[in-house]
Amino acid sequence: MSIELNAELREDMGKGASRRLRRVNKIPAIVYGAGKDPQNLTLEQKDVQYQMHNEAFYTQVLALNVAGKKVDVLLRDLQHHPYKIDIMHMDFLRVDAKKVVHVHVPLHFIGDEEAPGVKTEGGAISHVVSEVEVECLPKDIPEFIEVDLSGMHMGDIIHLSDLNIPAGVELLALRQGEDHDSAVANVHQRKAVEVDEEAPEAPEAPEVASEDEDDKDKD
């Protein structure tokens, strides 16, 4: 089920118009691509905030309802307020069902605790990257790519070429050659906390005579 967002066409342009929209909890936006003219839009802040917790919102094709018509789009840019949760501006790219798109897809790591390198060999797992860039038709965009770490031993490395990529999806990095087959995760030795046994001991605090002993000395 696709995510839908309602949008309105807007004619007022410029920074002043955008500020006025934000004051009434609306987001200025733009949609472009697919050989058509760009359109300036307005979205409701609350509608966007509601969808932001959905991981698919950032990678999947969205249905943008504009002036009564549905437009298939991908979220291309989202500008946050410097210190509030508000969204300041959004960019959408129209998609053609017959043309490939480039998107960043998140990696979901599973099996960390079951990996022998961690469970019995005292190692630790590092997730080197959290997402990959792929090329595919809009209908083939995966919501995420799962990376199973449960069989990893100490010193093992999972590379991009080891990932289980769905049919119709291509990793852009691998198109550039073997030199770009970068690491995705590895099992390495845990860093031990080094203790310097030869470090000098802290000097003992000087003894302070009690008031009774001072009185005896005076006597």
JOVEN-V735936 format. One record per residue. RES is the residue in one small letter. D_FIRST is the distance of its C-alpha to the first C-alpha in Angstrom with 2 decimals. Layout:
BEGIN
res:RES d_first:D_FIRST
res:RES d_first:D_FIRST
END
This chain:
BEGIN
res:m d_first:0.00
res:s d_first:3.82
res:i d_first:6.70
res:e d_first:9.24
res:l d_first:12.96
res:n d_first:15.93
res:a d_first:18.97
res:e d_first:22.49
res:l d_first:24.98
res:r d_first:28.00
res:e d_first:31.53
res:d d_first:33.39
res:m d_first:33.67
res:g d_first:35.51
res:k d_first:35.69
res:g d_first:37.09
res:a d_first:34.26
res:s d_first:31.70
res:r d_first:33.68
res:r d_first:33.76
res:l d_first:29.98
res:r d_first:29.61
res:r d_first:32.21
res:v d_first:30.06
res:n d_first:26.94
res:k d_first:25.35
res:i d_first:24.32
res:p d_first:25.75
res:a d_first:23.54
res:i d_first:23.76
res:v d_first:21.63
res:y d_first:23.43
res:g d_first:23.44
res:a d_first:22.94
res:g d_first:26.55
res:k d_first:26.13
res:d d_first:27.93
res:p d_first:26.48
res:q d_first:25.38
res:n d_first:26.10
res:l d_first:23.60
res:t d_first:23.48
res:l d_first:20.66
res:e d_first:21.03
res:q d_first:21.89
res:k d_first:20.42
res:d d_first:16.90
res:v d_first:17.01
res:q d_first:18.70
res:y d_first:16.05
res:q d_first:13.39
res:m d_first:16.09
res:h d_first:15.98
res:n d_first:12.54
res:e d_first:13.62
res:a d_first:10.62
res:f d_first:11.75
res:y d_first:14.79
res:t d_first:13.78
res:q d_first:10.45
res:v d_first:10.25
res:l d_first:9.85
res:a d_first:10.15
res:l d_first:13.63
res:n d_first:15.15
res:v d_first:18.80
res:a d_first:21.47
res:g d_first:19.34
res:k d_first:17.78
res:k d_first:14.39
res:v d_first:15.07
res:d d_first:13.05
res:v d_first:14.52
res:l d_first:15.02
res:l d_first:16.72
res:r d_first:20.25
res:d d_first:22.35
res:l d_first:22.35
res:q d_first:25.80
res:h d_first:26.59
res:h d_first:29.59
res:p d_first:32.40
res:y d_first:32.58
res:k d_first:30.10
res:i d_first:26.37
res:d d_first:25.99
res:i d_first:24.34
res:m d_first:26.96
res:h d_first:25.26
res:m d_first:22.11
res:d d_first:21.94
res:f d_first:19.09
res:l d_first:19.42
res:r d_first:18.37
res:v d_first:17.12
res:d d_first:18.35
res:a d_first:16.33
res:k d_first:19.76
res:k d_first:20.99
res:v d_first:20.58
res:v d_first:19.69
res:h d_first:21.04
res:v d_first:18.94
res:h d_first:19.92
res:v d_first:18.00
res:p d_first:18.99
res:l d_first:21.00
res:h d_first:20.68
res:f d_first:24.19
res:i d_first:25.00
res:g d_first:28.40
res:d d_first:30.54
res:e d_first:32.74
res:e d_first:33.17
res:a d_first:34.46
res:p d_first:38.22
res:g d_first:38.99
res:v d_first:38.00
res:k d_first:38.81
res:t d_first:42.25
res:e d_first:43.29
res:g d_first:43.05
res:g d_first:40.72
res:a d_first:37.80
res:i d_first:34.56
res:s d_first:33.62
res:h d_first:30.16
res:v d_first:31.36
res:v d_first:28.14
res:s d_first:24.77
res:e d_first:22.73
res:v d_first:23.31
res:e d_first:22.96
res:v d_first:21.51
res:e d_first:21.49
res:c d_first:19.09
res:l d_first:17.21
res:p d_first:14.01
res:k d_first:12.05
res:d d_first:13.98
res:i d_first:13.52
res:p d_first:13.48
res:e d_first:12.02
res:f d_first:15.57
res:i d_first:18.68
res:e d_first:20.49
res:v d_first:24.26
res:d d_first:26.35
res:l d_first:29.64
res:s d_first:31.08
res:g d_first:33.66
res:m d_first:35.10
res:h d_first:38.85
res:m d_first:41.02
res:g d_first:41.05
res:d d_first:37.96
res:i d_first:35.67
res:i d_first:32.20
res:h d_first:31.84
res:l d_first:29.04
res:s d_first:30.24
res:d d_first:29.72
res:l d_first:25.96
res:n d_first:23.76
res:i d_first:21.85
res:p d_first:19.19
res:a d_first:20.42
res:g d_first:20.25
res:v d_first:20.27
res:e d_first:23.60
res:l d_first:25.03
res:l d_first:26.93
res:a d_first:29.64
res:l d_first:30.74
res:r d_first:31.28
res:q d_first:34.09
res:g d_first:36.04
res:e d_first:36.98
res:d d_first:38.20
res:h d_first:34.63
res:d d_first:33.53
res:s d_first:33.41
res:a d_first:33.14
res:v d_first:29.90
res:a d_first:31.53
res:n d_first:35.06
res:v d_first:37.27
res:h d_first:40.43
res:q d_first:43.42
res:r d_first:43.13
res:k d_first:45.42
res:a d_first:48.43
res:v d_first:50.05
res:e d_first:53.46
res:v d_first:56.48
res:d d_first:59.71
res:e d_first:62.41
res:e d_first:65.17
res:a d_first:64.02
res:p d_first:66.89
res:e d_first:66.72
res:a d_first:66.50
res:p d_first:70.01
res:e d_first:71.06
res:a d_first:71.43
res:p d_first:75.15
res:e d_first:76.80
res:v d_first:77.61
res:a d_first:80.76
res:s d_first:80.55
res:e d_first:82.66
res:d d_first:84.98
res:e d_first:85.71
res:d d_first:86.42
res:d d_first:88.90
res:k d_first:90.63
res:d d_first:91.05
res:k d_first:92.64
res:d d_first:95.03
END
